[in-house]
Amino acid sequence: MFSDNTVSQLRREGGVLSSRSGMSLRLPPAAGFCQGVASAIAKLGALLEESKPEQRKLLLGEMIHNESVNQEFVRRGITLLSEEQSAALFTEAAEAETKYIIPAFGLSLELEEALRRHALRPEQILDCSCPNVRRIWQQVERLGAAGQALLLHGSPGHQEVLGIWSRVRRHAQAGAVLPDLDAAQKFLLAAVSGFQDGDYPAELLWQPEKLASLPWTLLNQTTVLRSDCRRLAELLAQTRSKERFTWVDSTCSATRQRQEQAELLCQQGCDLILVVGSPSSSNTNKLYLLAAKHGKTFFVGSDKDIEPNCIRHYLPASKEWRYEADWLQGKPDKVCILSGASCPDSLLGALIRKLAEY
């Protein structure tokens, strides 16, 4: 559904394409959908092929963080619900023919339990959640049962983090969300005072009064920068004995692969770097941060954001879109193109073909 011949050919031919003016466009081997996203998309595509148009098909949250993908499913008959709409839905009478779709990020524990109570038959539920995310849920349950306090490195408010955090609050005796290294430092300072002064956000803590007495295990959102998580783990380890602190690296293999290949490509020399994807995509934001250390980098949503004399690009730090003129001034020799695990080949291919005409 979201495949692209240009991208497929680039993968087969080493990821290099020359533009009309001679720019070398370079794409790493790992670009586009990861296996978890591809599987979720395939499951939903199969449902659309097999079901009747009039059957209600309710997607309980964004399938992935890419607007073009979500809107394509809406165009084809899927009803996309927010978490609030989903929760309200479960207060109504169940319908025997309705199909309920769990998105790739999964659901909070409370919402998933409500769904399974609501559905009249198990086969009404299409579970598209990523196996890597469900694996973290299993780790949370196992480590919580073993008496660990669970610290989660991830972005508060992200669907994946909300799902993991709901399970930490169910299974662990204590826990905390650590968005970044600065937050981890504030967490450690607050821990000294027993979290009595309100100097760490209460919504990012679970039973903090128990944290000091329990061993800590650090888990992380699947799409964080692995280098950031390593630094955060090293900071926490300095305050605890080896027996009382463990880091379980739960970044998924696709995230690690994309980050490693992006790093290698950028290190080989890029005059300009384009990162393609949605601002709401965690892994795409992390690719931007990685790439920006190597040179001039623009975060774009699609081919519609680029024109020969002007580019519309997203700035994660300020969460705003800006326009910049003459972005191709001097015609860079090497342009590296990176895309997150939620960026479809169809979107990536459209951008590459447009850029190749410059």
Backbone torsions as a table, in degrees:
resi	resn	phi	psi	omega
1	MET	NA	-38.0	-177.3
2	PHE	-116.2	22.7	-179.5
3	SER	-76.6	167.8	-179.1
4	ASP	-153.6	129.5	-177.0
5	ASN	-66.8	-36.9	-179.9
6	THR	-62.0	-46.8	-179.1
7	VAL	-66.5	-41.6	178.3
8	SER	-60.2	-42.2	179.6
9	GLN	-66.4	-40.7	178.1
10	LEU	-60.5	-41.3	179.2
11	ARG	-62.4	-40.4	-179.1
12	ARG	-69.5	-29.2	-171.6
13	GLU	-107.6	23.5	172.3
14	GLY	90.1	4.7	172.8
15	GLY	75.7	24.9	-179.6
16	VAL	-126.7	132.0	178.8
17	LEU	-139.8	136.2	178.7
18	SER	-93.5	136.2	176.8
19	SER	-80.4	172.6	-179.1
20	ARG	-59.1	-35.6	-178.4
21	SER	-89.5	-1.1	177.0
22	GLY	103.1	2.2	175.2
23	MET	-65.4	140.4	177.0
24	SER	-94.5	111.4	-179.5
25	LEU	-92.9	124.4	-171.6
26	ARG	-123.4	131.0	-176.9
27	LEU	-125.9	129.8	176.8
28	PRO	-70.1	158.1	-179.4
29	PRO	-58.7	-38.9	-179.5
30	ALA	-92.8	97.7	178.3
31	ALA	-143.8	147.5	-179.0
32	GLY	88.0	-163.6	-172.6
33	PHE	-55.3	136.4	169.0
34	CYS	-79.9	173.6	-176.8
35	GLN	-63.3	-38.8	-179.4
36	GLY	-64.7	-43.3	178.3
37	VAL	-67.3	-45.1	-179.9
38	ALA	-58.6	-40.6	178.9
39	SER	-65.1	-43.4	179.6
40	ALA	-62.7	-43.4	179.8
41	ILE	-63.9	-40.9	-179.5
42	ALA	-65.0	-41.2	179.0
43	LYS	-61.9	-44.0	-179.0
44	LEU	-70.4	-37.4	176.0
45	GLY	-61.7	-40.5	178.6
46	ALA	-65.0	-39.0	177.5
47	LEU	-61.1	-42.9	179.8
48	LEU	-63.8	-36.1	179.4
49	GLU	-70.4	-35.6	-173.1
50	GLU	-88.7	-25.2	-172.4
51	SER	-90.2	161.7	176.2
52	LYS	-79.4	145.1	-178.8
53	PRO	-56.0	-34.1	-175.9
54	GLU	-79.6	-11.8	179.9
55	GLN	-68.3	135.2	176.7
56	ARG	-71.0	129.0	178.6
57	LYS	-129.1	107.0	-171.6
58	LEU	-106.8	117.2	177.9
59	LEU	-94.7	117.8	-170.5
60	LEU	-88.3	65.1	-176.3
61	GLY	116.1	165.6	179.6
62	GLU	-58.1	135.1	178.1
63	MET	-61.8	-49.8	174.6
64	ILE	-143.1	171.8	178.8
65	HIS	-88.5	70.3	170.8
66	ASN	-150.8	114.7	-172.9
67	GLU	-61.3	-39.8	-177.2
68	SER	-64.2	-36.4	178.7
69	VAL	-69.2	-48.1	-179.8
70	ASN	-60.9	-41.7	-178.8
71	GLN	-70.0	-29.7	176.1
72	GLU	-64.7	-40.4	177.6
73	PHE	-67.6	-38.2	175.9
74	VAL	-61.7	-43.0	179.4
75	ARG	-60.2	-30.6	-177.2
76	ARG	-93.0	10.8	170.9
77	GLY	112.2	1.4	177.4
78	ILE	-82.7	138.8	173.0
79	THR	-98.5	118.9	-177.5
80	LEU	-94.6	121.4	-177.2
81	LEU	-111.5	147.1	169.7
82	SER	-78.3	170.7	178.5
83	GLU	-63.3	-37.9	179.5
84	GLU	-64.7	-41.3	178.2
85	GLN	-66.2	-37.7	179.3
86	SER	-64.9	-45.2	-179.9
87	ALA	-62.2	-40.3	178.5
88	ALA	-66.3	-34.7	-179.8
89	LEU	-59.6	-35.8	-174.7
90	PHE	-77.0	-2.9	173.5
91	THR	-89.2	-8.4	-180.0
92	GLU	-91.6	170.4	176.9
93	ALA	-68.6	138.6	-179.8
94	ALA	-71.1	150.2	177.6
95	GLU	-115.4	133.8	-171.6
96	ALA	-67.8	-27.7	-174.2
97	GLU	-100.6	-5.8	-179.1
98	THR	-68.9	141.2	176.7
99	LYS	-107.4	128.7	179.6
100	TYR	-109.0	128.8	-172.8
101	ILE	-115.9	120.2	174.9
102	ILE	-85.5	123.8	-175.8
103	PRO	-73.4	175.0	-174.3
104	ALA	-60.9	-30.1	179.9
105	PHE	-76.9	-12.1	-172.7
106	GLY	80.8	-171.7	-179.4
107	LEU	-125.4	160.5	170.1
108	SER	-60.6	154.8	-177.6
109	LEU	-59.1	-40.9	-178.4
110	GLU	-64.6	-41.5	-178.5
111	LEU	-71.4	-38.3	178.5
112	GLU	-66.0	-40.5	177.7
113	GLU	-63.5	-40.6	178.0
114	ALA	-63.4	-40.0	178.4
115	LEU	-61.8	-47.0	-176.0
116	ARG	-69.4	-27.5	173.4
117	ARG	-73.8	-32.8	-173.2
118	HIS	-77.4	-42.9	-175.8
119	ALA	-63.2	138.8	-179.3
120	LEU	-75.9	-30.0	179.8
121	ARG	-137.9	143.6	-179.8
122	PRO	-57.0	-34.5	-176.5
123	GLU	-70.6	-6.4	173.8
124	GLN	-74.4	-14.7	-176.4
125	ILE	-101.4	124.2	173.3
126	LEU	-104.8	109.8	-176.4
127	ASP	-92.2	107.7	179.6
128	CYS	-104.7	13.5	-176.6
129	SER	-66.0	145.2	-177.0
130	CYS	-67.5	133.7	178.2
131	PRO	-58.7	-32.9	179.6
132	ASN	-66.4	-37.0	177.6
133	VAL	-68.7	-44.4	178.6
134	ARG	-63.6	-30.5	177.6
135	ARG	-63.9	-38.2	176.8
136	ILE	-65.2	-40.3	177.5
137	TRP	-58.0	-41.2	179.3
138	GLN	-65.4	-39.0	177.4
139	GLN	-64.3	-40.3	178.6
140	VAL	-59.8	-45.3	-179.5
141	GLU	-64.8	-43.3	-178.5
142	ARG	-66.8	-47.8	-177.2
143	LEU	-69.4	-35.9	176.7
144	GLY	-63.1	-41.3	178.6
145	ALA	-65.4	-26.1	179.7
146	ALA	-84.4	2.7	175.1
147	GLY	88.6	16.6	-179.9
148	GLN	-85.0	144.2	163.7
149	ALA	-84.6	134.8	-172.2
150	LEU	-110.2	122.6	177.0
151	LEU	-105.2	133.4	-174.8
152	LEU	-119.0	116.8	174.4
153	HIS	-87.8	112.5	-179.1
154	GLY	-177.1	178.3	-176.4
155	SER	-91.3	114.1	177.7
156	PRO	-57.5	137.2	-179.5
157	GLY	93.5	-18.3	176.4
158	HIS	-69.7	142.3	-175.6
159	GLN	-57.1	-41.2	-179.9
160	GLU	-63.7	-44.8	-178.6
161	VAL	-65.4	-40.1	177.5
162	LEU	-59.7	-39.9	178.7
163	GLY	-66.6	-42.6	179.3
164	ILE	-67.9	-44.4	-176.7
165	TRP	-62.9	-36.1	177.8
166	SER	-62.4	-32.0	179.9
167	ARG	-81.2	-31.9	172.6
168	VAL	-59.8	-44.6	-178.3
169	ARG	-68.4	-20.3	177.1
170	ARG	-88.0	-40.4	-167.1
171	HIS	-106.5	-24.0	-176.2
172	ALA	-98.1	151.9	178.5
173	GLN	-74.8	-24.0	178.5
174	ALA	-161.0	163.0	-179.7
175	GLY	-174.1	173.9	178.6
176	ALA	-158.7	152.3	171.6
177	VAL	-103.9	130.1	-179.8
178	LEU	-118.6	99.2	-175.3
179	PRO	-65.0	-34.6	-176.4
180	ASP	-159.8	-175.1	-176.3
181	LEU	-65.5	-40.2	178.7
182	ASP	-61.4	-42.2	178.9
183	ALA	-64.1	-37.9	178.7
184	ALA	-63.2	-38.8	178.3
185	GLN	-65.6	-41.4	177.4
186	LYS	-66.0	-36.8	177.8
187	PHE	-61.1	-44.8	-178.5
188	LEU	-66.2	-39.1	177.6
189	LEU	-65.6	-41.5	179.0
190	ALA	-66.1	-31.9	-179.7
191	ALA	-64.2	-32.0	-180.0
192	VAL	-61.5	-37.7	-179.5
193	SER	-91.3	7.2	-179.8
194	GLY	70.8	24.7	179.2
195	PHE	57.1	35.5	-177.3
196	GLN	-87.9	-20.2	-170.6
197	ASP	-98.0	4.0	-180.0
198	GLY	67.6	23.9	-176.5
199	ASP	-92.6	12.7	168.6
200	TYR	-138.3	136.4	-173.7
201	PRO	-54.9	126.8	-176.8
202	ALA	-63.4	-32.4	-178.6
203	GLU	-69.5	-12.8	178.0
204	LEU	-100.9	13.1	-179.5
205	LEU	-125.1	146.8	174.4
206	TRP	-130.4	115.5	-179.2
207	GLN	46.8	58.1	-175.6
208	PRO	-61.2	-24.2	179.9
209	GLU	-62.7	-16.9	-179.8
210	LYS	-97.0	-8.6	-171.7
211	LEU	-62.2	-42.0	-174.5
212	ALA	-61.6	-33.8	-173.5
213	SER	-89.2	-7.0	-174.7
214	LEU	-107.7	150.3	170.1
215	PRO	-68.6	149.5	-177.0
216	TRP	-107.2	139.2	168.5
217	THR	-124.1	128.7	178.8
218	LEU	-96.5	125.2	171.5
219	LEU	-114.4	166.1	178.1
220	ASN	-141.8	150.8	171.3
221	GLN	-52.2	145.3	-174.3
222	THR	-64.3	-21.1	-170.0
223	THR	-112.2	16.7	177.7
224	VAL	-74.3	163.5	171.2
225	LEU	-69.8	123.3	-176.0
226	ARG	-62.5	-35.1	179.4
227	SER	-63.8	-37.5	177.3
228	ASP	-64.8	-42.4	-178.8
229	CYS	-66.7	-35.8	178.5
230	ARG	-63.7	-43.8	179.0
231	ARG	-64.0	-39.7	179.4
232	LEU	-65.0	-41.7	178.5
233	ALA	-63.3	-40.2	179.6
234	GLU	-63.8	-38.3	178.0
235	LEU	-63.7	-47.5	-179.4
236	LEU	-64.4	-38.2	-177.5
237	ALA	-63.9	-26.1	-179.4
238	GLN	-67.9	-19.0	-175.3
239	THR	-102.6	-3.2	-175.0
240	ARG	-134.4	153.3	173.3
241	SER	-71.9	163.1	-179.1
242	LYS	-59.9	-31.8	-178.6
243	GLU	-74.5	-15.8	-173.7
244	ARG	-115.4	9.7	174.3
245	PHE	-147.1	132.3	178.2
246	THR	-137.9	140.2	171.8
247	TRP	-109.8	120.1	173.1
248	VAL	-103.1	104.2	-176.8
249	ASP	-70.5	109.6	-177.2
250	SER	-112.5	19.5	168.7
251	THR	-64.7	139.6	-176.7
252	CYS	-79.2	160.1	-176.6
253	SER	-62.6	-34.3	179.4
254	ALA	-65.8	-39.9	177.2
255	THR	-63.1	-48.2	-179.9
256	ARG	-60.7	-44.5	-178.7
257	GLN	-61.6	-45.4	-179.8
258	ARG	-65.3	-40.4	179.1
259	GLN	-66.8	-42.9	-179.8
260	GLU	-65.2	-43.6	-179.3
261	GLN	-70.0	-35.9	176.6
262	ALA	-64.9	-43.2	178.3
263	GLU	-60.2	-45.6	-179.0
264	LEU	-63.7	-45.1	-179.2
265	LEU	-63.0	-43.9	179.8
266	CYS	-65.9	-37.0	179.5
267	GLN	-66.2	-25.6	178.9
268	GLN	-74.9	-9.5	175.3
269	GLY	108.7	115.1	176.6
270	CYS	-134.6	129.8	176.0
271	ASP	-79.0	-23.7	-178.8
272	LEU	-154.4	140.9	-179.7
273	ILE	-126.2	130.4	173.6
274	LEU	-111.7	127.6	174.6
275	VAL	-109.3	123.8	-171.4
276	VAL	-112.6	128.3	177.3
277	GLY	160.8	-167.8	-176.5
278	SER	-94.7	140.7	176.1
279	PRO	-58.9	-24.6	180.0
280	SER	-83.2	-3.3	-178.8
281	SER	-85.7	118.1	-179.0
282	SER	-62.1	-48.0	-175.3
283	ASN	-66.8	-30.9	177.8
284	THR	-70.4	-40.5	175.5
285	ASN	-59.9	-39.4	-179.8
286	LYS	-68.8	-36.1	175.6
287	LEU	-62.8	-38.9	177.7
288	TYR	-61.4	-47.2	-179.8
289	LEU	-60.4	-40.2	178.0
290	LEU	-64.1	-47.7	-175.7
291	ALA	-68.0	-37.3	-174.9
292	ALA	-63.0	-19.6	177.3
293	LYS	-72.6	-16.5	-174.0
294	HIS	-103.1	-12.1	-179.0
295	GLY	160.4	-170.2	-177.0
296	LYS	-63.0	120.8	-172.5
297	THR	-132.4	136.0	175.9
298	PHE	-122.4	136.4	176.9
299	PHE	-102.0	113.9	-178.2
300	VAL	-122.2	157.9	-178.6
301	GLY	-91.9	-33.2	-177.3
302	SER	-167.3	-178.4	177.5
303	ASP	-62.7	-22.3	179.8
304	LYS	-68.4	-14.3	-178.8
305	ASP	-88.0	-6.7	-178.2
306	ILE	-118.2	137.6	170.7
307	GLU	-137.6	158.5	-175.7
308	PRO	-53.7	-35.1	-174.4
309	ASN	-108.8	0.7	-177.1
310	CYS	-157.0	144.6	176.7
311	ILE	-130.0	139.1	171.8
312	ARG	-101.0	121.8	-174.8
313	HIS	-138.6	158.0	-174.9
314	TYR	-102.1	138.8	177.2
315	LEU	-112.1	104.0	-176.5
316	PRO	-58.6	-35.2	-175.8
317	ALA	-62.3	-41.1	-178.9
318	SER	-102.6	-4.1	-179.6
319	LYS	54.7	47.1	179.6
320	GLU	-138.5	156.5	176.7
321	TRP	-97.3	141.7	177.4
322	ARG	-135.2	159.8	174.0
323	TYR	-108.9	140.2	177.2
324	GLU	-135.0	126.0	-179.7
325	ALA	-85.2	158.6	174.5
326	ASP	54.5	37.7	-177.3
327	TRP	-69.9	-20.5	177.5
328	LEU	-103.5	19.7	-178.0
329	GLN	-58.1	129.6	-178.6
330	GLY	86.5	-1.7	179.1
331	LYS	47.2	87.8	179.4
332	PRO	-56.3	144.5	179.8
333	ASP	-72.9	-46.4	-176.3
334	LYS	-118.6	123.5	176.0
335	VAL	-117.8	115.9	179.0
336	CYS	-94.0	136.4	-177.0
337	ILE	-120.8	119.2	-179.1
338	LEU	-116.4	145.9	176.5
339	SER	-142.2	145.0	-178.9
340	GLY	-78.3	174.4	-175.2
341	ALA	-70.3	-10.6	178.3
342	SER	-104.2	8.2	-179.6
343	CYS	-94.3	119.5	-178.6
344	PRO	-73.3	150.3	177.3
345	ASP	-57.5	-33.9	-178.9
346	SER	-61.8	-40.2	178.7
347	LEU	-71.5	-43.2	-179.8
348	LEU	-63.0	-43.9	-179.7
349	GLY	-63.1	-39.3	178.8
350	ALA	-62.2	-40.1	178.7
351	LEU	-67.6	-43.1	-179.5
352	ILE	-62.6	-43.4	179.9
353	ARG	-64.0	-38.2	179.3
354	LYS	-67.8	-43.0	179.9
355	LEU	-65.1	-34.6	-179.2
356	ALA	-65.8	-18.7	178.8
357	GLU	-81.2	-11.7	-177.1
358	TYR	-82.9	NA	NA
